[in-house]
Amino acid sequence: MKLMQEAQVALAGGRAVDVRFLRAERGDDALASALVDIDLQSFVEATVPRAVAEIVLHHGMVHLLEVDGAIVGSVLSLRDWERPDEGVIASVGLLPGWRGRGLGPRLLTWLLEALAAEGLSAVTLHVGSNNRRALQLYEDAGFTRLRHSPPDPVSGERSLVLRRALH
C-alpha cells in the first residue's frame, strides 16, 4: 500500500488517533475481504461482492482510511468511460463505530486531493436520495446535484447523481 496522507486527529470527545490515508496497490487481492466487510457494515444491503472488490483492486482505484493501524474505511473509484478525464466514486464506506467522529470529511478531502493528483478534472457519485447524512457530507465538500437516477426496480428508491469539479 502507498501512503498518501497521515495526521494525528483529535476525534469528537478529544481522543487523539493516528490516521493514515492509503492507496492500495493494483492486484492486492488480500484486501478484497476487508473491502467486502466494510461494505457489509456500511450499507443496509451488500453493494460490493468479493468479485467486484477484486476487479476494482485490479482495474480501478482503492483508497483506505486506517486509524491506529486498523482499516476503518474504504473508497472504490474508477475512471469514467465516456469522460476519461473524470472519475466515478463507486463506494464509500466507513465502519459504524467510526462515523460521526469527523473522519468522513477528512476521508473525502484526502480522496478528492488524490483523485486530482491522478489527473482527474471532476468526479461523480450516486447517493440514496434519503441518505441525508451522506448528502450533507458531499454537499459540504462542494458536490452539486445533477439529477435523479431512475427508481430501483425492487425498492423504488431513487439515487441522486452528484458531481464535483477537481481544481
FIBADREN-810175 format. One line per 3 residues: number of its first residue (from 0); their letters; for each residue x, y, z of N, C-alpha, C, CB. Coordinates in pm, 1 decimal, padded with zeros to 6 digits. Glycine has a CB too. Example, Ala and Ser with C-alpha at 12.3 -4.5 7.8 and 13.67 -1.06 7.14 Angstrom:
REM FIBADREN-810175
0) as) 01319.0 -00569.0 00780.0 01230.0 -00450.0 00780.0 01320.0 -00330.0 00780.0 01130.8 -00447.3 00904.6 ~ 01285.0 -00225.0 00708.0 01367.0 -00106.0 00714.0 01290.0 00003.0 00787.0 01408.4 -00059.8 00572.5
END
This chain:
REM FIBADREN-810175
0) mkl) 00083.7 -00117.5 00000.0 00000.0 00000.0 00000.0 00088.5 00124.3 00000.0 -00095.4 -00000.5 00121.2 ~ 00038.4 00226.5 -00063.5 00112.7 00351.6 -00073.3 00050.5 00454.5 00021.0 00114.0 00404.4 -00219.9 ~ 00132.6 00510.1 00106.7 00086.2 00614.0 00198.7 00063.7 00742.3 00120.6 00188.2 00636.8 00314.2
3) mqe) -00056.2 00798.7 00134.4 -00090.0 00922.2 00063.7 -00089.9 01042.7 00159.0 -00227.6 00908.6 -00004.4 ~ -00145.9 01024.5 00277.3 -00156.4 01131.4 00376.6 -00154.5 01067.0 00514.3 -00286.5 01217.5 00355.8 ~ -00114.4 01143.6 00614.3 -00126.9 01097.1 00751.5 -00135.1 01217.4 00843.5 -00008.4 01005.5 00790.6
6) aqv) -00202.5 01196.8 00956.5 -00218.1 01304.8 01053.8 -00257.3 01244.4 01187.4 -00324.2 01409.0 01006.7 ~ -00229.5 01318.7 01292.8 -00284.7 01282.7 01422.4 -00411.1 01366.5 01436.7 -00181.4 01307.6 01541.8 ~ -00520.7 01300.7 01466.8 -00651.2 01366.1 01466.8 -00714.5 01352.6 01604.5 -00743.7 01305.7 01358.0
9) ala) -00767.5 01463.0 01653.7 -00845.1 01460.3 01777.9 -00989.8 01431.8 01739.4 -00832.2 01596.4 01858.8 ~ -01039.6 01316.8 01780.3 -01177.0 01278.9 01749.5 -01273.7 01357.0 01837.2 -01197.4 01127.6 01768.5 ~ -01399.9 01358.7 01795.7 -01502.9 01417.1 01880.5 -01493.5 01345.5 02015.1 -01647.7 01403.6 01816.2
12) ggr) -01483.7 01417.9 02122.0 -01462.1 01359.1 02252.8 -01319.4 01376.5 02300.5 -01497.4 01213.5 02250.3 ~ -01229.8 01420.4 02208.5 -01095.2 01456.2 02249.0 -00986.8 01352.0 02232.3 -01098.3 01494.4 02385.4 ~ -01019.5 01225.8 02208.2 -00916.6 01122.6 02194.7 -00836.1 01144.0 02066.5 -00980.6 00981.7 02195.1
15) avd) -00704.5 01142.8 02076.3 -00617.4 01159.5 01959.8 -00583.9 01022.8 01900.7 -00487.5 01235.6 01998.1 ~ -00592.5 01014.5 01767.1 -00560.9 00889.9 01696.5 -00471.0 00921.3 01577.6 -00690.8 00817.2 01649.6 ~ -00394.1 00821.8 01536.0 -00312.4 00832.9 01415.5 -00396.8 00786.4 01297.6 -00180.1 00748.8 01427.3
18) vrf) -00413.3 00873.9 01199.1 -00496.3 00844.3 01082.5 -00408.0 00846.2 00959.0 -00613.9 00946.2 01068.7 ~ -00423.0 00742.1 00876.8 -00346.1 00732.8 00752.5 -00442.9 00709.3 00636.6 -00239.4 00618.2 00760.3 ~ -00414.8 00775.4 00525.6 -00490.3 00758.6 00401.9 -00398.6 00686.2 00305.4 -00540.2 00896.7 00343.1
21) lra) -00440.6 00569.8 00258.3 -00356.2 00481.7 00178.0 -00420.5 00452.8 00043.5 -00329.1 00351.0 00252.5 ~ -00336.5 00424.8 -00054.5 -00385.6 00374.5 -00182.4 -00338.3 00231.1 -00196.9 -00336.5 00462.9 -00302.1 ~ -00433.9 00143.4 -00223.5 -00399.7 00002.7 -00242.6 -00323.8 -00014.1 -00372.8 -00526.3 -00085.7 -00241.9
24) erg) -00228.0 -00103.7 -00371.4 -00153.9 -00135.3 -00493.3 -00240.7 -00225.2 -00579.8 -00017.0 -00203.7 -00461.0 ~ -00225.4 -00213.2 -00707.7 -00304.7 -00294.6 -00801.2 -00283.6 -00442.9 -00771.8 -00266.3 -00262.7 -00948.8 ~ -00393.2 -00515.6 -00773.4 -00386.4 -00659.8 -00758.1 -00367.7 -00708.6 -00616.0 -00277.6 -00711.4 -00840.1
27) dda) -00386.9 -00623.4 -00517.0 -00371.8 -00665.1 -00377.0 -00499.3 -00737.0 -00332.2 -00342.2 -00541.9 -00284.4 ~ -00516.3 -00861.6 -00382.0 -00639.0 -00937.1 -00356.9 -00663.1 -00965.6 -00209.2 -00634.9 -01066.7 -00432.2 ~ -00560.4 -00959.1 -00127.2 -00579.2 -00982.9 00016.2 -00672.0 -00878.6 00077.3 -00444.1 -00982.0 00088.8
30) las) -00683.2 -00762.4 00014.8 -00770.8 -00657.1 00066.8 -00917.3 -00678.9 00031.7 -00726.4 -00523.3 00014.4 ~ -00945.8 -00766.9 -00063.2 -01083.6 -00785.1 -00108.2 -01176.8 -00817.8 00007.9 -01090.6 -00895.5 -00213.0 ~ -01134.7 -00903.6 00098.0 -01219.6 -00939.4 00212.9 -01246.7 -00818.7 00301.7 -01153.8 -01050.7 00295.5
33) alv) -01145.6 -00734.3 00323.8 -01165.5 -00613.9 00405.6 -01263.9 -00518.8 00338.6 -01031.2 -00542.3 00430.2 ~ -01256.3 -00505.5 00206.4 -01348.7 -00417.8 00134.1 -01491.8 -00467.9 00144.5 -01307.9 -00406.8 -00012.6 ~ -01509.9 -00598.2 00129.9 -01643.7 -00656.9 00141.9 -01696.0 -00638.7 00283.5 -01641.6 -00806.9 00104.3
36) did) -01611.6 -00656.6 00383.3 -01652.9 -00641.1 00523.1 -01696.3 -00497.2 00552.4 -01538.2 -00681.7 00617.4 ~ -01620.0 -00400.3 00507.3 -01657.1 -00260.0 00527.7 -01789.7 -00231.1 00459.5 -01547.4 -00165.5 00474.1 ~ -01806.8 -00282.0 00337.8 -01931.7 -00262.5 00264.3 -02050.5 -00322.1 00341.1 -01921.5 -00325.9 00124.2
39) lqs) -02035.7 -00444.5 00388.6 -02145.5 -00510.9 00460.0 -02185.8 -00435.3 00586.9 -02105.5 -00654.0 00495.9 ~ -02089.3 -00373.3 00652.8 -02120.1 -00299.4 00775.2 -02164.6 -00155.2 00748.5 -01999.2 -00298.8 00865.7 ~ -02141.3 -00105.9 00626.5 -02171.7 00033.2 00594.6 -02309.1 00054.1 00532.8 -02068.5 00086.4 00502.2
42) fve) -02362.4 -00047.7 00468.6 -02487.2 -00032.4 00394.0 -02591.4 -00133.0 00440.4 -02462.3 -00048.4 00243.9 ~ -02717.6 -00101.1 00413.8 -02828.0 -00188.5 00452.2 -02819.0 -00321.9 00379.9 -02962.3 -00121.5 00422.5 ~ -02778.4 -00317.3 00253.4 -02759.2 -00440.8 00177.3 -02623.2 -00435.3 00108.6 -02873.8 -00461.4 00072.8
45) atv) -02569.6 -00550.5 00078.5 -02436.7 -00558.3 00017.3 -02435.4 -00487.4 -00116.8 -02393.2 -00704.3 00000.1 ~ -02332.8 -00406.9 -00140.1 -02318.0 -00338.7 -00268.5 -02189.3 -00379.9 -00340.1 -02319.8 -00187.6 -00248.0 ~ -02094.9 -00438.6 -00266.2 -01966.3 -00476.4 -00325.3 -01936.6 -00623.8 -00295.2 -01851.8 -00385.3 -00271.3
48) pra) -01976.6 -00713.0 -00385.8 -01938.6 -00853.2 -00366.1 -01788.1 -00870.9 -00387.6 -02018.0 -00945.2 -00462.4 ~ -01735.4 -00981.9 -00340.4 -01590.8 -01006.0 -00347.9 -01537.1 -00994.1 -00490.5 -01558.3 -01143.8 -00292.7 ~ -01610.1 -01047.4 -00588.0 -01562.3 -01041.0 -00726.9 -01547.4 -00896.9 -00773.2 -01658.0 -01116.2 -00820.4
51) vae) -01639.4 -00809.6 -00733.9 -01629.9 -00668.3 -00772.0 -01511.9 -00602.8 -00700.7 -01761.6 -00593.4 -00738.5 ~ -01492.1 -00635.6 -00573.5 -01377.7 -00580.7 -00499.9 -01247.1 -00618.8 -00568.9 -01377.6 -00631.0 -00353.5 ~ -01235.1 -00743.3 -00612.6 -01113.6 -00787.0 -00681.5 -01094.9 -00714.9 -00815.0 -01117.6 -00937.9 -00704.2
54) ivl) -01204.0 -00692.4 -00888.2 -01195.4 -00621.4 -01016.2 -01147.7 -00478.2 -00994.0 -01332.2 -00621.7 -01088.3 ~ -01206.3 -00409.9 -00894.0 -01166.2 -00271.5 -00868.4 -01021.9 -00266.1 -00818.8 -01260.6 -00205.9 -00765.4 ~ -00979.4 -00364.1 -00740.6 -00839.9 -00367.7 -00696.9 -00743.7 -00381.1 -00814.8 -00818.5 -00482.8 -00599.4
57) hhg) -00787.8 -00446.6 -00921.9 -00702.9 -00465.6 -01039.8 -00714.4 -00351.6 -01140.7 -00737.9 -00595.7 -01107.4 ~ -00835.4 -00295.0 -01155.3 -00859.8 -00202.6 -01266.2 -00906.1 -00063.4 -01225.0 -00960.8 -00261.1 -01356.6 ~ -00929.4 -00042.6 -01098.3 -00974.7 00087.4 -01052.1 -00878.6 00144.5 -00950.0 -01114.4 00077.5 -00993.1
60) mvh) -00931.9 00224.5 -00861.0 -00852.6 00283.2 -00752.8 -00921.5 00250.6 -00621.5 -00835.8 00438.3 -00770.8 ~ -00845.0 00203.1 -00526.0 -00896.7 00174.4 -00392.6 -00814.9 00254.7 -00292.3 -00891.1 00021.0 -00360.5 ~ -00884.6 00336.1 -00214.9 -00821.1 00414.1 -00108.8 -00876.6 00366.4 00024.5 -00845.1 00567.8 -00128.3
63) lle) -00792.0 00367.7 00124.8 -00828.8 00316.5 00256.4 -00801.2 00420.2 00363.3 -00753.1 00187.3 00287.4 ~ -00882.2 00419.2 00467.2 -00859.9 00501.9 00583.8 -00823.9 00408.6 00698.1 -00985.1 00589.8 00617.8 ~ -00708.7 00433.6 00757.1 -00657.5 00349.7 00865.0 -00647.8 00435.3 00991.1 -00518.1 00287.4 00827.8
66) vdg) -00699.3 00383.5 01100.9 -00691.7 00453.3 01229.3 -00619.8 00361.9 01327.0 -00834.2 00492.8 01282.6 ~ -00510.3 00412.5 01382.6 -00429.9 00335.8 01477.8 -00401.4 00194.0 01428.3 -00500.6 00330.0 01612.3 ~ -00370.6 00182.3 01297.9 -00330.6 00054.5 01239.8 -00442.4 -00034.1 01189.3 -00254.9 -00019.7 01337.9
69) aiv) -00568.4 00004.1 01208.6 -00681.2 -00077.3 01162.3 -00754.1 -00006.1 01048.7 -00779.1 -00107.0 01278.7 ~ -00787.7 -00079.7 00943.7 -00862.3 -00022.1 00831.7 -01007.2 -00002.7 00875.9 -00853.7 -00113.7 00704.1 ~ -01053.7 00122.2 00868.0 -01189.4 00154.6 00912.8 -01275.6 00211.9 00801.3 -01183.9 00252.7 01027.7
72) gsv) -01215.0 00241.7 00686.2 -01291.8 00298.1 00576.0 -01228.7 00266.6 00442.5 -01305.3 00447.4 00592.2 ~ -01312.8 00271.7 00338.4 -01263.4 00245.0 00204.0 -01341.4 00326.7 00102.0 -01273.0 00095.2 00171.4 ~ -01273.9 00353.3 -00009.4 -01336.7 00419.3 -00123.4 -01293.7 00344.6 -00248.6 -01297.6 00571.5 -00131.3
75) lsl) -01391.5 00306.0 -00330.1 -01364.2 00241.1 -00457.9 -01402.8 00338.9 -00567.5 -01442.2 00105.1 -00472.2 ~ -01310.7 00363.8 -00660.9 -01339.9 00457.4 -00768.9 -01280.8 00407.7 -00900.1 -01285.7 00596.9 -00735.5 ~ -01333.4 00462.2 -01008.5 -01295.3 00422.4 -01143.8 -01290.1 00545.5 -01232.8 -01394.1 00317.6 -01201.1
78) rdw) -01229.2 00531.3 -01348.5 -01236.6 00637.3 -01449.4 -01369.0 00622.9 -01522.7 -01115.6 00630.5 -01549.6 ~ -01423.1 00735.7 -01566.1 -01547.5 00738.3 -01642.6 -01515.9 00703.3 -01788.4 -01617.4 00878.4 -01632.1 ~ -01583.8 00604.9 -01844.0 -01557.1 00562.3 -01981.9 -01589.8 00671.2 -02082.4 -01636.6 00437.3 -02014.7
81) erp) -01698.0 00744.7 -02058.0 -01738.8 00848.4 -02153.2 -01652.3 00973.5 -02143.0 -01884.3 00885.2 -02130.8 ~ -01600.9 01000.1 -02023.3 -01515.8 01116.5 -01998.8 -01393.2 01068.5 -01920.9 -01593.4 01229.6 -01920.1 ~ -01290.2 01017.8 -01991.2 -01174.7 00957.3 -01923.5 -01096.8 01050.4 -01830.8 -01081.7 00904.2 -02025.2
84) deg) -01118.1 01180.6 -01841.7 -01051.1 01273.0 -01750.6 -01132.1 01292.5 -01622.0 -01028.1 01408.1 -01819.6 ~ -01242.9 01219.4 -01610.3 -01325.8 01227.6 -01490.5 -01331.6 01091.8 -01420.9 -01467.8 01276.1 -01526.0 ~ -01366.1 01094.1 -01292.8 -01376.6 00972.0 -01215.0 -01517.5 00950.4 -01164.4 -01280.1 00975.0 -01099.2
87) via) -01541.9 00827.9 -01121.2 -01669.0 00790.1 -01061.4 -01638.6 00721.7 -00928.5 -01752.2 00696.6 -01156.5 ~ -01695.5 00771.6 -00822.7 -01681.3 00706.5 -00692.1 -01790.7 00601.3 -00683.8 -01690.9 00810.2 -00572.2 ~ -01749.5 00475.5 -00676.8 -01844.8 00365.6 -00676.2 -01894.5 00331.9 -00535.9 -01782.4 00243.6 -00738.6
90) svg) -01809.7 00350.7 -00435.5 -01848.0 00313.1 -00299.4 -01760.2 00386.6 -00199.4 -01837.1 00160.1 -00279.0 ~ -01824.6 00439.6 -00096.0 -01754.6 00498.9 00017.5 -01810.7 00430.6 00141.2 -01772.4 00657.3 00023.4 ~ -01724.7 00371.3 00220.8 -01770.4 00304.1 00341.9 -01684.6 00340.3 00461.4 -01770.5 00154.1 00322.1
93) llp) -01750.4 00363.6 00573.4 -01682.1 00390.9 00699.6 -01750.4 00304.3 00804.8 -01686.8 00545.3 00738.1 ~ -01672.4 00224.9 00875.4 -01730.5 00133.6 00973.3 -01815.0 00209.7 01075.2 -01620.3 00054.3 01044.5 ~ -01926.9 00152.1 01117.6 -02021.2 00222.3 01205.3 -01959.0 00283.8 01330.5 -02128.1 00128.3 01246.7
96) gwr) -01866.9 00218.8 01396.2 -01808.3 00273.8 01517.8 -01724.0 00398.4 01496.5 -01725.3 00170.7 01582.9 ~ -01694.3 00430.2 01370.5 -01608.7 00544.0 01338.8 -01685.1 00660.2 01277.1 -01499.2 00501.0 01245.4 ~ -01814.1 00644.6 01256.9 -01895.3 00752.4 01199.7 -01924.0 00858.2 01305.4 -02027.6 00696.9 01142.1
99) grg) -01946.1 00980.9 01258.5 -01980.9 01088.9 01349.1 -01865.0 01138.6 01433.6 -02090.2 01045.0 01438.0 ~ -01741.9 01106.3 01393.6 -01624.2 01146.3 01471.2 -01531.8 01239.2 01392.4 -01546.8 01023.0 01515.7 ~ -01580.0 01287.1 01277.7 -01501.1 01379.3 01197.6 -01411.3 01313.7 01094.2 -01418.6 01461.4 01286.4
102) lgp) -01419.3 01182.0 01080.8 -01332.0 01112.6 00985.7 -01386.4 01116.2 00842.4 -01313.0 00968.3 01029.2 ~ -01518.5 01120.2 00826.1 -01577.7 01123.3 00692.1 -01532.1 01243.2 00610.6 -01728.0 01123.9 00702.3 ~ -01541.2 01364.7 00666.5 -01493.2 01480.2 00589.8 -01343.6 01471.7 00557.8 -01521.4 01608.4 00666.6
105) rll) -01263.8 01421.1 00650.6 -01119.1 01407.8 00626.4 -01095.2 01306.3 00514.6 -01044.1 01364.1 00756.9 ~ -01163.7 01192.8 00520.1 -01150.3 01091.3 00415.6 -01185.8 01151.1 00280.1 -01240.1 00969.1 00445.8 ~ -01295.8 01223.8 00273.9 -01339.8 01280.9 00147.0 -01241.9 01387.4 00096.5 -01479.7 01341.2 00162.2
108) twl) -01191.7 01472.0 00183.9 -01093.6 01574.2 00144.0 -00969.0 01508.8 00087.0 -01056.2 01664.0 00263.8 ~ -00914.7 01409.5 00157.2 -00795.2 01341.3 00109.2 -00822.2 01269.4 -00022.8 -00745.0 01241.8 00214.2 ~ -00940.8 01209.0 -00036.1 -00975.4 01140.1 -00159.6 -00978.3 01237.5 -00277.2 -01110.8 01069.9 -00145.5
111) lea) -01044.3 01351.4 -00260.6 -01053.9 01448.1 -00369.6 -00915.9 01499.3 -00409.6 -01144.0 01565.2 -00329.1 ~ -00827.5 01520.4 -00312.7 -00689.9 01560.7 -00343.4 -00618.0 01451.3 -00422.5 -00612.5 01592.2 -00213.6 ~ -00637.9 01326.3 -00382.6 -00572.5 01214.1 -00450.9 -00623.4 01198.3 -00593.7 -00595.0 01084.2 -00373.2
114) laa) -00753.6 01212.6 -00613.9 -00809.1 01199.5 -00748.4 -00761.4 01313.1 -00838.4 -00962.3 01197.0 -00743.0 ~ -00751.2 01433.9 -00784.4 -00697.6 01546.5 -00861.6 -00551.2 01519.7 -00898.2 -00710.3 01679.5 -00781.1 ~ -00474.3 01461.8 -00804.3 -00333.2 01429.2 -00831.3 -00320.3 01322.0 -00939.3 -00263.7 01381.8 -00702.6
117) egl) -00423.5 01239.0 -00955.7 -00424.7 01136.9 -01061.8 -00455.2 01199.4 -01197.8 -00528.4 01027.3 -01030.0 ~ -00486.3 01330.7 -01198.6 -00514.2 01398.9 -01323.5 -00661.3 01410.2 -01358.3 -00444.9 01330.0 -01432.3 ~ -00747.7 01370.2 -01267.6 -00890.9 01379.6 -01295.4 -00938.1 01523.9 -01279.9 -00970.9 01286.3 -01201.8
120) sav) -01030.6 01564.2 -01366.5 -01081.4 01701.1 -01362.3 -01211.4 01713.3 -01283.7 -01102.3 01752.3 -01502.5 ~ -01281.6 01601.8 -01265.6 -01408.5 01603.2 -01192.2 -01439.8 01461.4 -01147.0 -01524.6 01660.7 -01280.1 ~ -01535.5 01451.6 -01056.4 -01576.7 01320.6 -01006.7 -01728.0 01322.8 -00982.1 -01498.9 01282.9 -00875.8
123) tlh) -01792.6 01209.2 -01009.1 -01934.9 01195.0 -00981.2 -01956.2 01077.1 -00886.7 -02015.5 01175.7 -01112.5 ~ -02073.3 01074.8 -00825.7 -02112.9 00962.0 -00741.6 -02263.8 00957.6 -00733.3 -02050.6 00972.3 -00600.1 ~ -02315.8 00843.1 -00690.8 -02458.3 00825.1 -00666.0 -02476.5 00809.8 -00516.0 -02515.8 00701.2 -00743.7
126) vgs) -02580.7 00871.1 -00462.6 -02611.9 00857.5 -00320.6 -02763.4 00848.2 -00306.6 -02554.3 00977.6 -00237.3 ~ -02808.8 00763.2 -00215.2 -02951.5 00749.5 -00192.6 -03014.0 00884.1 -00158.7 -02978.3 00649.0 -00081.3 ~ -03124.9 00916.2 -00222.5 -03186.4 01047.1 -00201.0 -03237.8 01064.1 -00058.5 -03300.1 01067.6 -00298.8
129) nnr) -03254.6 00954.8 00014.7 -03298.4 00961.5 00154.8 -03181.7 00962.0 00253.1 -03389.7 00844.6 00185.9 ~ -03060.1 00949.7 00203.6 -02942.0 00942.8 00290.3 -02894.1 01085.1 00321.3 -02827.8 00859.1 00222.9 ~ -02967.7 01151.5 00409.7 -02942.1 01292.9 00438.8 -02801.0 01318.8 00492.5 -03043.6 01343.4 00538.7
132) ral) -02753.2 01228.7 00574.8 -02619.7 01247.1 00633.7 -02510.9 01246.8 00526.5 -02591.2 01137.1 00737.1 ~ -02518.2 01149.4 00434.7 -02420.2 01143.1 00326.2 -02436.8 01262.0 00231.4 -02434.2 01010.6 00248.5 ~ -02560.5 01297.7 00200.4 -02583.6 01413.4 00113.1 -02520.2 01539.0 00171.8 -02734.4 01435.6 00091.5
135) qly) -02536.5 01558.6 00301.5 -02478.2 01676.2 00365.7 -02325.9 01673.0 00357.6 -02523.1 01685.0 00512.0 ~ -02267.7 01556.3 00381.9 -02122.0 01541.2 00372.2 -02073.2 01580.0 00233.2 -02080.0 01396.3 00404.7 ~ -02137.6 01526.0 00129.4 -02094.3 01552.8 -00007.3 -02118.3 01698.1 -00047.1 -02166.3 01460.3 -00103.7
138) eda) -02231.5 01753.3 -00009.9 -02258.6 01892.5 -00045.3 -02164.2 01987.0 00028.9 -02404.6 01928.2 -00014.0 ~ -02131.4 01955.6 00154.4 -02033.4 02036.4 00227.7 -01896.0 02032.3 00160.0 -02021.9 01987.1 00373.1 ~ -01867.1 01922.4 00088.2 -01739.0 01907.4 00018.6 -01742.8 01966.8 -00122.2 -01700.5 01760.0 00011.1
141) gft) -01853.4 02032.1 -00158.9 -01859.8 02100.4 -00287.3 -01926.8 02025.2 -00399.8 -01726.3 02134.0 -00329.0 ~ -01986.6 01910.2 -00371.3 -02060.4 01837.8 -00474.4 -02192.3 01909.6 -00501.0 -02085.3 01690.1 -00432.0 ~ -02235.6 01906.8 -00626.2 -02365.3 01963.1 -00662.5 -02453.2 01853.2 -00721.2 -02348.8 02080.4 -00763.2
144) rlr) -02581.8 01872.0 -00707.3 -02678.1 01774.2 -00758.0 -02695.8 01790.6 -00908.2 -02813.7 01788.7 -00686.2 ~ -02682.4 01678.1 -00980.3 -02702.7 01680.9 -01125.4 -02842.3 01635.1 -01163.5 -02599.4 01593.8 -01194.8 ~ -02882.7 01519.3 -01110.4 -03011.3 01460.4 -01149.8 -03043.9 01343.7 -01057.9 -03008.3 01413.6 -01298.1
147) hsp) -03167.0 01294.7 -01068.7 -03206.5 01170.4 -01002.6 -03182.7 01055.1 -01099.3 -03356.1 01175.3 -00956.6 ~ -03146.0 00941.6 -01045.2 -03137.1 00821.4 -01128.0 -03277.3 00760.3 -01134.9 -03031.7 00718.1 -01069.9 ~ -03301.1 00669.1 -01229.7 -03431.8 00601.7 -01233.0 -03454.6 00523.6 -01103.5 -03441.4 00506.5 -01355.4
150) pdp) -03579.7 00502.4 -01064.2 -03606.1 00426.6 -00941.5 -03555.5 00282.6 -00951.2 -03755.8 00426.7 -00911.0 ~ -03505.7 00232.0 -00838.1 -03464.2 00091.9 -00830.6 -03588.3 00005.6 -00852.6 -03395.4 00059.1 -00692.2 ~ -03579.4 -00095.7 -00940.4 -03698.2 -00176.4 -00969.4 -03750.9 -00255.1 -00849.6 -03667.5 -00271.6 -01080.3
153) vsg) -03666.3 -00285.0 -00752.3 -03710.3 -00362.3 -00635.8 -03756.4 -00271.5 -00523.0 -03597.9 -00453.0 -00586.7 ~ -03671.1 -00177.4 -00483.0 -03701.7 -00093.9 -00366.8 -03778.5 00032.6 -00402.3 -03574.5 -00056.5 -00296.4 ~ -03767.8 00075.8 -00527.7 -03830.3 00200.7 -00568.2 -03748.9 00322.9 -00528.8 -03967.4 00210.4 -00508.8
156) ers) -03638.7 00302.4 -00456.1 -03555.6 00414.9 -00412.2 -03486.4 00479.3 -00531.5 -03451.2 00368.4 -00308.5 ~ -03475.9 00610.1 -00523.9 -03404.3 00685.4 -00626.2 -03274.7 00737.7 -00567.1 -03490.8 00801.8 -00681.1 ~ -03172.3 00738.5 -00649.9 -03044.0 00795.5 -00610.0 -03028.9 00932.1 -00673.5 -02926.4 00703.0 -00650.1
159) lvl) -02949.5 01014.2 -00608.5 -02909.6 01141.3 -00666.9 -02771.0 01124.6 -00725.9 -02912.6 01256.0 -00561.7 ~ -02748.1 01183.0 -00841.0 -02616.1 01184.5 -00901.1 -02555.5 01320.2 -00866.2 -02621.7 01159.9 -01058.0 ~ -02438.8 01316.5 -00800.7 -02369.2 01437.8 -00759.5 -02238.1 01448.5 -00836.5 -02343.6 01438.3 -00606.3
162) rra) -02191.9 01571.7 -00854.2 -02067.8 01594.9 -00927.8 -01987.7 01704.1 -00859.6 -02096.8 01632.8 -01074.7 ~ -01854.8 01690.5 -00867.7 -01767.1 01794.8 -00815.9 -01648.7 01810.6 -00907.4 -01721.1 01763.1 -00673.2 ~ -01620.9 01934.3 -00945.1 -01500.1 01963.3 -01022.2 -01380.1 01953.5 -00928.5 -01507.7 02104.9 -01089.3
165) lh) -01266.8 01910.6 -00982.6 -01142.9 01899.5 -00905.9 -01043.8 01998.9 -00963.2 -01085.4 01753.8 -00909.7 ~ -01012.6 02102.8 -00888.6 -00918.9 02205.8 -00936.4 -00799.7 02212.6 -00845.7 -00986.4 02343.2 -00944.8
END
